[in-house]
């Protein structure tokens, strides 16, 4: 998206409806902000058996799928590198810690994250399910060692966040 101007300010609501989240652009390409944490996003499913009992699957690592798509690929796609990470960041910024969508935009990011998870999960696993749950494990990244200084002891605090169960329609949405 271009820097702010009179037209973009006046029509920001209409522009944002078309741009976010699928075509979002920012200036980070020219001044990247390196990640200070690594995140592992996993998903599990819930289905209802013929006898009416609920069955919960094991966790499926969505981040590992992205990492595998990038590894040994000289020209990895932008989606393999950033889609899941950016969807999580947008969800986190719009929801905070309570996992409640307080705006239409927040709900859109929630649906976007859910749809990515469902799409990637169904590409790797067979079967039907009625709901998914995401788990995000966040670990700090150690700063690089300085030649003249010993490597600082990194904080080992790992944060694990479980999102609420989200219903999934038979068409995946």
N, C-alpha and C positions, 0 to 999 in steps of 0.2 A: 504494500500500500504506500502511496506517495506521502510525503510530509504534509502536515495539516495546512489547509488553505480554505478560502471562503466556501468553495463548492463542496469540498469534503466535509466541512463542518456543518453546512446547511443540510446536506443529504446523508449524513453519517449513518442514520438508522437504516435507510434503504441500501446503502453501500454495504454495511456490515451484514445485512440479511443475505446478501449474495456471496460475500467473501468468506465469512467464518463458518465452519472451521476448515472447510476443504481447500480454500485457496488463500489461506492466510499467508501474508508475507511480512517480513520485518527487516530491520537493518542489521540484525545480528550476523549476517553473512560478512559484513565489512568490519565488524567489531565483535567477534564472538565472545561469549561469556563461557569459559570452560566449566564443565560440570565439576562439582565438588563432592558429589555422591554418585553411587551407581544404584540403579533400581532394577529389581527383578520382578516382573509382573507375571503372575500365574493365574489360571482360571480353573474352576471346577464346575461341574454341572450337577443339577438335581433333576431326577426324572421320577415319574410315578409308575410303579410296576403294575402289572395286570391285576394283582390282588389289592391294589390301593396303597401299598407301602412306598415310602419315599426312599430313593436310592441316591447316594451322593458319590460322585466319581472321585478319583485321585486328582491331585493338582497337576495341571498341564502348564509347562513353562513357556509362555509366549515370548519372553525375552530371548530364550535360547534359540527359538525358531528364527528370530531376527538376526541374532549373532551368527547363526549358521548360514543365513542368506548373504551375509556380508563377508564372512571369512573366505579367503582364497578367491574372492571375486574382485578383479581389477577395476570394474566399474559397477559397484553396487548401486541399486536404485535408491532414490531418496526415501521411498516408502519403507524399504527394509531398514534404513538407518534411523529414521526420525518419526515415522507416523505414530507408533505406539508411545514413544517417549513424549512427544509433543501433545498427544491426546491426554496422557496422564497429567502432564504439567498444566494443561488448560483446565482439566477437571479439578485439580488441586487448587488452582487459583480461583476458580469460580465457586467451589464448595467449602473450602476451608476444612476444618476438622470434624464438622458435624455430619457430613455426607448428605446434607439437605440442599436441594436445588431451590434457591431463593429468587431465581429469575428465569425467564424463558431462555436466556443465553446459557445459564448453568444447566438447565434441563437438556439443551441441545448438546452440550459437551458430554453430559452423562450418556445420552443416547449414542453419540459418536464413539465413545470409549467402549460401550457395550457392543455396538455393531462390529467394531474392529475385533474384539475378543471372540465374538460368535463366528465371524467370517474365518478367522485364523484357526479356531478350534475345529470347525466343521471341515476344513481343508485337510486336517490331519487325523480326525477320528470319525468313526461312523456311529450312527445311533441318534435317537431323538432325545431331547431334553426340554424341560419347561422353564428352567431358570439357570442363571449362572451367578457365581460369586467370584470377585477378584481379590487377590492378595498381592500386596506390594511390599517387598522387602527392600529397605533403603540402608545402604552401607556407605560410610564415609570413604572417600578416596584419599590415600596417603599423598601428602605433598612430595614433590621430587626432592631427592637428597641434594644438598649443596656440597660442592667439592671440599670446601674448607670446614664444613660443619657436619656433625653426625646427623643421621636421619632422626627427626623428632618422633617420639612415640605417638602413634596415631590413636585417636579415641576409637574404641572398638564398639561403641554403642550401635546396635543394629535396631532399626525401627521396623516393626511388622504391622501393617495396617490391613484389616479385613473390611472390604466394602460390603454393603448390604446385598442380599440376594435380589437380583433383577429378573423379572419375568421375561421370557423369550417366546414370541409367537411362533407357530409352526413354520412361518416363512423366514424365520431367523431374526425378525425385528421385534 
